C-alpha cells in the first residue's frame, strides 16, 4: 500500500513484480524476463518497480544455491547498475526500485548497497488500529444495541483496539473477515434447524436477516469480557522488532517510518 501511495503521489507508473513473474522452467528464461522488466520500466518512466518479499528473490547468495538463482540475481544487479550510467536525451533514467521484506537480514549485501534508503515500518499504534478497523468495517452491518449482559454495547470499538495490540494491519483485516462470518454461520445453523434436521439447503439469504457484528465475534466472549475489565492499554510491544532485527537495522542505518 505504501508503494502504491508513493507511485500515486509522484505520478510515476507502478510495476508490481511478483516472484512468479521471474520464474521459468527453462534455463536462462528467467534472465530474459529480468531484462524485459527493466526494458518495460525504461519505456514507462518515470516508473517504480516494487518487489514484495524481496528476500525471496534477491536473498543472500550461498555456496549450495542453484546456479540459475545466482544468475537471476546477477542479471538483476547488472541492469540495476545500468540505470545510473545509461542516459537519454532527457538525462538519467527515472526508475526507482522498491522492496519490502520482513527479513532484511536475509537480503544479499550487494542488493542492500544498491538501496541507499531503508525504512522500518512498525506495527500500528492504538489510533492507527482504530482507523484500520473503521476503514475495514465501513460497509459492514454493526449491532448498535446492548450486549447480552446489558452493561456494555454489543459492538465496542475501543475494546477491539485494545485486544488488537501487537497486530499488524493485515492481521486486523483477517480478524474482521473471520468475525464477519460468525453471524452468517449462526444464521445458516438456525435456518437449517428450522428446515428440520439440517438436511436441507439454505437459499435466498437476505442481509437484513443476519444479525449485526458484535465485539464477541472477534476474539471470543471470554477474552472480550476480561479485556473490558482492564482500563489501560496492554503492555504489548508495538514495535514488532526482535533483538536480531533491531541490531541489524541499527547497523544498516534503517530509519523509522512514522505512520499517520
N, C-alpha and C positions, 0 to 999 in steps of 0.2 A: 504493500500500500504506500509506503514511503517513497519507493522508487517511482511508482505511477504518479504520485503527487509532485515529485521533483520534475518529471518529464512534462507534466501539465503546466506547472508554474514557469518552466523555462521555455516552453513552446517547442521542445525537441520531440522527434519521433522516438517511439519506445519499442524495443525488441526484447521480449521475454524469452530468454534462451533456456529451453528445457534440456535436461540431461539426455533424454531420448532423442533429441534432435541431432546430437553429435555421435550417436551410437549406430554403427552399421556392422553387419556381419562380415562384409568383405574387407580384406586387409587393404588399408590405405584410403578407404572411402571416408572415414571419419576426418582425415586430414583435409580432404576436399570440401567437406561440409564446413569446417572451421574457416577455410579460405572464402567460402561462399557467404558466410555470415558477415565477415569483415567487408567483403565486396558490396553486400547489400547496405551495410551501415554507411559506407562511403557515399553511396548514391542517395541515401535518405538524410544525410547530415543537414543540420545538427541532429545527432542521434544518441540515444542512451541504450547501451546493451546491458541488460540485467541478467545475472545468473544467480538463481536461488540455490541454496545449499552448495555454494561454490567449492566447499571442501571435498565434495564427492567427485567433482570434475577435475579440479586442479589441486588435489591434495599432495602431500609430500611424496617425493619420488623415493622409492626403496629398491634395494637390490633384487628382491623377489618379485617385483612388479612386472606385469606383462609388457612386452615391447611395444605393442600397439598403443597402450595407455600412455607410455612415455612419449611416443611420437606425437600424440594429440596435444599434450602439454607443450612440447617443444614448438609445434606448429602454431599454437595459440600465442605463445610468448613472442615468436618471430613476427607475427602480424601485429601484435600489440606494440612492439618496439617500432614497427614501421609507421605507426600513426604519427609519431613526433617528427620523423625525418622526411616523410612524404609530404609534399606541398602541392597546392593547386593554385589557380590564378587568384583565388581569394585569400591565399595564405595557408596556414597549417589547418589540417582537417579537424573538424569539430565533432569528435566521437568520444564519449565518456563510457568507461567500463565500471559497472556497479556490481557488487557481490554481497550476498547475505549468507550468514552462517551462524550456527550455534557453537561451533568448534573451531575458533580462529587459530588455535594452536596446531591444528591438523593441516592447515593450508601451506603449500610449498613456499619456502622463503623467497624464491625468485618472484613468485606472484605477489607476495606482500611488499617487496621492494618496488614493484610497479604500481602499487596503490599508496600514494602519498598521504591520503587521509583515511583514518579509521574511526568509526563512531560506535560506541556501545549503546544499544537501545535496551534499557532496563524494563522491568515489569511495571505495569501501570499502578499508580497510587490510588487512593480511595476516590478522589474526584474523577480521575480518568476511568476507573472501573464503573462508576455511576453513569458516566456518559456512554460507555460501551453498552451497558445494559439498556439504557434508554434508546440508543440507536438500534440495537438488535431487536428489541421488543416493541418498536414503534407501531407496527402493524398487527400486533398480537392482541387478542382479546384478554383483558385482565379482569380478575374478580375484585371489584371495588367494595365488596361487602366486608363483614366481620368474619373472623376465623371461627372455627368450631368451638374454641374456648370462649370466644366473645370478648376477650380482653384486648386483642390486637387485631389490626386489619388482616384480611386474608392474604393480601399481597403487600409486603413491606420491603421496599427497595433498599432502605437503609440496612436492614438485616442481611440482604443478599450481598451488599457491598462489603460488609464485614466478613461474611462467610467466604467470599472470593479472594481474600487477601493471599497474595503469593501466586495467583493465577495469571496467566497471560491472556491477551485479547482473544486468541484462538480457543483457549480453554473455556473462557466465558461464553463464547459463541456456541461451542459444543454443549455446554451445560444448559443453555437456553433451548437448544434443539431437543435435547433429551427431555427437558421439563415440559416442553410443548406437547410431547407425545403422551404424557401421563393422562391428561383429561380425555384424549382420544381413546386410549386403551380402556379407561373406565367406562366410556360411553358404549364401546363395542361389546364389552363384557356384559353390561346391563341389558343391552339390546338383544344379545344372544340368549340371555336368561329369560327374557320375555317371550322369545320365539319358542322356548321350551327345550331344555336340554343342551342348548348351544350347538345344535346340529345345523341350523340354517345359516344363510349368508346375510350379512347386514348390507343393505343397499340404500342409496339415496340419503346419505348422511348430510344434514344441514348444519351449518356452522353455529346457528343460534341454539341448537340442541346440545352442543358441547359446552361444558362449564368453562369459565374463565380461568386463567392461570393463577395459581396460588404460590405462596412462598414455600410451602411444604413440598411442592412438586420438584424443587431444585435439588436439595441435599438431604431430604428425608426429614420427617417431623421431629425425630428425637434431636437431631443436630440443630435444627432451627430453633427449637424450644430452649436448648441450652445456650444458644447464641443470644437469644432475646434477653437472657438474664444478665448478660455482660454489657456494660455501658461503654467500655473502652475498646479501641481497635486492637485486635490480636497482635502480639509482638512477633509476627511472621516477617522475616526479612524480605523486602520487596526488591532488592537489587537484582536477585536472581543470578549472582555471580559466585562461583565456587572459588576457593583459595587458589586453585591452579589457574583458572581463567583470569582472576584478578592480578596474579603475579605476571602472567604473560601480557595482559593488556597494559600494565604499568611499564613493562619493558618496551613495548611497541609504541607507546605514546598514544593509546586509544583514548579518544575524547568521549565524554558522556553526552548523550543527546537528551535535552530537556523536552519532555512531552507537554503538549498544551491541549 
